[in-house]
Amino acid sequence: MKLSIIISVLNSPEIFRRQLIHWTRMNLPDEVEFIILDDGSDVPLKGEMRNLIIHPTNDKRPWTVELARNLGARMARGEYLLMTDIDYIIPRDAIDSALTLTEDKMRFKRQFGVLDESGDFTQDFDVLRKYGLLESRIEGRGTNLPPHPNNFVMRKETFWKLGGYQEDLVDRPYPNKGDTYFKRTWAKAYDRGQVTMRVSRPTLFMFPNGQYCGDVDFNPLGLFHDLSRKTTNNYCYMKQRAN
């Protein structure tokens, strides 16, 4: 097994249904597996696909992605781990890039995109507006948005050499900085020349939601979980409240 795609999901059955259509249509090789951590959903996720594992964590606490990602890494059979969230759409070329990876890590660029009810991908601006993307965002940057440390491909052996995610962070208010701390751990190892990274970066596509739609809790069409991001620990929320 070359690649394990690890995604934690909470109360997002419709997006999971659309993603499952998308993943199935790509007709991926046997060396790719999907590990879905059902992170305490009220109604357990259901779906079938070759090389798909749906594993319920049975953890009802909020914001436990660090635990879920580490659990997925322990379950993974792949040499490499692709970690992302359910609001990201992974195109075939990004998976093909991961399958040729020989370095320790590969990062992604990001753009906005949507899988519609039929599982078809689009970046049509009218559709992005329907899902809540701000007009000012469209006029200023189009579909582009900056990279984020919550999605990457990494050699599994390297992931564990770096210690994986800090599991004690789950009891902190959102955002608990798990992705940021793991990125810093990686950066220190990279600066010492202990790990390698591919220069080229394929693109992942993200459903418009949250701050990009004018409210950190914006949930397009009610498709995602309803955990609130409105904490004093959240820079985007404090900025939103000040305005």
C-alpha positions as CSV (number, residue, x, y, z in Angstrom):
1,M,0.0,0.0,0.0
2,K,1.4,3.4,-1.0
3,L,-1.1,6.0,0.2
4,S,-3.5,6.2,3.1
5,I,-6.0,9.2,2.9
6,I,-7.1,10.1,6.4
7,I,-10.1,12.3,7.0
8,S,-12.0,12.9,10.2
9,V,-15.7,13.6,9.8
10,L,-18.4,14.9,12.2
11,N,-22.1,15.2,11.3
12,S,-21.5,15.8,7.6
13,P,-23.3,12.9,5.9
14,E,-24.3,14.8,2.8
15,I,-20.8,16.0,2.0
16,F,-19.5,12.5,2.7
17,R,-22.1,11.1,0.3
18,R,-20.9,13.5,-2.4
19,Q,-17.2,12.8,-1.7
20,L,-17.9,9.1,-2.0
21,I,-19.3,9.6,-5.5
22,H,-16.2,11.7,-6.4
23,W,-13.7,9.2,-4.9
24,T,-15.4,6.2,-6.7
25,R,-15.4,8.0,-10.1
26,M,-11.6,8.4,-9.9
27,N,-11.2,4.6,-10.1
28,L,-8.1,4.7,-8.0
29,P,-5.5,1.9,-7.9
30,D,-5.4,-0.6,-5.1
31,E,-2.4,1.1,-3.6
32,V,-4.7,3.9,-2.3
33,E,-6.9,3.5,0.8
34,F,-9.3,5.9,2.5
35,I,-9.6,5.9,6.3
36,I,-12.6,7.9,7.5
37,L,-12.7,8.6,11.2
38,D,-16.3,9.1,12.2
39,D,-15.5,11.5,15.1
40,G,-18.7,11.1,17.2
41,S,-21.4,11.8,14.6
42,D,-25.0,11.7,15.9
43,V,-25.9,9.3,13.1
44,P,-23.0,7.0,12.1
45,L,-21.6,7.4,8.6
46,K,-22.4,4.8,6.1
47,G,-21.0,4.1,2.6
48,E,-19.1,1.4,0.6
49,M,-16.2,1.7,-1.7
50,R,-13.1,-0.4,-2.5
51,N,-10.4,0.2,0.1
52,L,-12.6,2.3,2.3
53,I,-12.6,2.0,6.1
54,I,-15.1,3.9,8.2
55,H,-14.0,3.8,11.8
56,P,-16.2,5.3,14.6
57,T,-14.1,7.0,17.3
58,N,-17.1,7.1,19.6
59,D,-15.7,10.4,21.0
60,K,-18.3,13.0,21.6
61,R,-16.0,15.8,22.7
62,P,-15.6,18.8,20.3
63,W,-12.5,19.5,18.3
64,T,-10.7,16.1,18.7
65,V,-9.1,16.1,15.2
66,E,-5.6,15.5,16.7
67,L,-6.8,12.3,18.2
68,A,-8.6,11.2,15.0
69,R,-5.5,12.0,12.8
70,N,-3.2,10.0,15.1
71,L,-5.6,7.1,15.2
72,G,-5.9,7.1,11.4
73,A,-2.1,7.1,11.1
74,R,-1.9,4.1,13.4
75,M,-4.5,2.3,11.3
76,A,-2.9,3.2,8.0
77,R,-1.3,0.6,5.8
78,G,0.2,3.1,3.4
79,E,3.8,4.2,3.2
80,Y,2.5,7.8,3.0
81,L,-0.4,9.6,4.7
82,L,-2.5,12.2,3.0
83,M,-4.3,14.2,5.7
84,T,-7.1,16.6,5.0
85,D,-10.6,17.5,6.1
86,I,-14.0,16.6,4.6
87,D,-14.5,20.1,3.2
88,Y,-11.6,19.6,0.8
89,I,-12.0,18.0,-2.6
90,I,-9.0,15.9,-3.7
91,P,-8.5,15.8,-7.5
92,R,-7.0,12.8,-9.2
93,D,-3.8,14.7,-10.1
94,A,-3.1,15.4,-6.4
95,I,-3.4,11.7,-5.6
96,D,-1.2,10.8,-8.6
97,S,1.4,13.3,-7.3
98,A,1.3,11.7,-3.9
99,L,1.8,8.3,-5.4
100,T,5.1,9.4,-7.0
101,L,6.3,11.0,-3.8
102,T,9.8,10.1,-2.6
103,E,10.4,13.0,-0.3
104,D,9.2,13.1,3.3
105,K,6.4,15.7,2.6
106,M,4.3,17.4,0.0
107,R,2.1,20.4,0.6
108,F,-0.9,21.7,-1.4
109,K,-2.1,24.9,-2.9
110,R,-5.8,25.7,-2.3
111,Q,-8.7,27.0,-4.3
112,F,-12.4,27.2,-3.7
113,G,-14.6,24.6,-5.3
114,V,-17.8,22.6,-4.8
115,L,-19.1,19.1,-5.3
116,D,-22.8,19.5,-6.2
117,E,-25.6,17.1,-5.3
118,S,-24.5,14.7,-8.2
119,G,-20.9,14.7,-7.0
120,D,-19.8,16.8,-10.0
121,F,-17.0,19.3,-9.4
122,T,-17.4,23.0,-10.2
123,Q,-15.8,26.4,-9.6
124,D,-18.6,28.3,-11.2
125,F,-18.8,31.7,-9.4
126,D,-22.6,31.6,-9.3
127,V,-22.4,28.2,-7.5
128,L,-19.7,29.6,-5.1
129,R,-22.0,32.5,-4.3
130,K,-24.8,30.1,-3.6
131,Y,-22.5,28.4,-1.1
132,G,-21.9,31.7,0.6
133,L,-18.5,32.9,-0.8
134,L,-18.3,36.7,-0.3
135,E,-18.5,38.8,-3.5
136,S,-15.5,40.8,-2.2
137,R,-13.5,37.6,-1.9
138,I,-14.4,36.7,-5.5
139,E,-13.5,40.1,-6.8
140,G,-10.2,40.3,-4.9
141,R,-8.8,36.8,-5.4
142,G,-11.1,34.8,-7.6
143,T,-11.0,31.1,-6.4
144,N,-7.6,31.4,-4.8
145,L,-6.8,31.2,-1.1
146,P,-3.6,30.8,0.9
147,P,-2.3,27.3,1.9
148,H,-3.1,25.8,5.3
149,P,-1.2,23.3,7.4
150,N,-4.2,21.1,7.9
151,N,-3.6,19.3,4.6
152,F,-0.4,17.6,3.5
153,V,1.1,14.3,2.4
154,M,3.8,12.9,4.7
155,R,5.8,9.7,4.9
156,K,4.2,7.7,7.8
157,E,7.6,6.9,9.3
158,T,8.4,10.6,9.3
159,F,5.0,11.5,10.8
160,W,5.7,9.3,13.9
161,K,9.4,10.4,14.1
162,L,8.0,13.9,14.6
163,G,5.7,12.7,17.3
164,G,2.4,12.9,15.4
165,Y,-0.2,15.4,16.6
166,Q,-0.2,16.7,20.2
167,E,-3.2,14.9,21.7
168,D,-3.3,17.0,24.9
169,L,-4.5,20.0,22.8
170,V,-8.0,18.6,22.4
171,D,-9.1,20.1,25.7
172,R,-8.3,23.7,24.6
173,P,-10.9,26.0,23.0
174,Y,-11.0,26.3,19.3
175,P,-8.7,26.8,17.5
176,N,-6.5,24.5,19.6
177,K,-3.5,25.0,17.2
178,G,-2.8,21.3,16.6
179,D,-2.0,21.9,12.9
180,T,0.2,24.9,13.8
181,Y,2.2,23.0,16.4
182,F,2.8,20.1,14.1
183,K,3.9,22.4,11.3
184,R,6.4,24.0,13.7
185,T,7.8,20.7,14.6
186,W,8.2,19.9,10.9
187,A,9.8,23.2,10.2
188,K,12.4,22.7,12.9
189,A,13.4,19.3,11.5
190,Y,13.5,20.8,8.0
191,D,15.8,23.6,9.1
192,R,18.1,21.0,10.5
193,G,18.2,19.1,7.2
194,Q,16.6,16.1,8.8
195,V,13.6,15.8,6.4
196,T,12.9,16.6,2.8
197,M,10.0,18.2,0.9
198,R,8.8,18.3,-2.7
199,V,8.9,21.8,-4.2
200,S,5.9,21.4,-6.5
201,R,2.5,21.5,-5.0
202,P,-0.8,20.2,-6.5
203,T,-4.1,21.9,-5.6
204,L,-6.9,20.9,-3.3
205,F,-10.3,22.6,-3.5
206,M,-12.3,23.7,-0.5
207,F,-16.0,24.3,-0.1
208,P,-16.7,27.9,0.9
209,N,-17.5,28.1,4.6
210,G,-16.7,30.0,7.8
211,Q,-14.8,33.2,7.7
212,Y,-14.7,33.2,3.9
213,C,-18.4,33.7,3.9
214,G,-18.4,36.5,6.5
215,D,-19.1,34.5,9.7
216,V,-16.7,32.0,11.3
217,D,-19.7,29.7,11.9
218,F,-21.1,30.0,8.4
219,N,-22.3,26.5,7.4
220,P,-23.3,26.4,3.7
221,L,-26.7,24.8,3.3
222,G,-26.2,23.1,6.7
223,L,-23.8,20.6,5.2
224,F,-21.2,20.5,7.9
225,H,-21.0,20.1,11.6
226,D,-22.4,22.9,13.8
227,L,-19.6,23.2,16.4
228,S,-19.1,26.9,17.1
229,R,-15.8,28.6,16.3
230,K,-16.7,31.7,18.2
231,T,-14.1,31.7,21.0
232,T,-11.7,34.4,22.2
233,N,-8.9,32.1,21.1
234,N,-10.0,32.5,17.5
235,Y,-8.3,35.5,15.8
236,C,-10.8,35.5,12.9
237,Y,-13.8,35.6,15.3
238,M,-12.3,38.4,17.4
239,K,-11.7,40.4,14.1
240,Q,-15.2,39.7,13.0
241,R,-16.6,40.8,16.3
242,A,-14.6,44.0,16.3
243,N,-16.1,44.9,12.9
